[in-house]
């Protein structure tokens, strides 16, 4: 959830409590892009696709 956005109470009630977001880890998309090809190749080798 974005702390700068105020949701209507009925919508906010559908989300986990704010404390649950303290342990959230966000994806580093730049790092993901840097290792994506190597990860795909490693996975393909691990499952015998190559």
Buried (B, 14 or more C-beta within 10 A) or exposed (E): EEEEEEEEEEEEEEEEEEEEEEEEEEEEEEEEEEEEEEEEEEEEEEEEEE
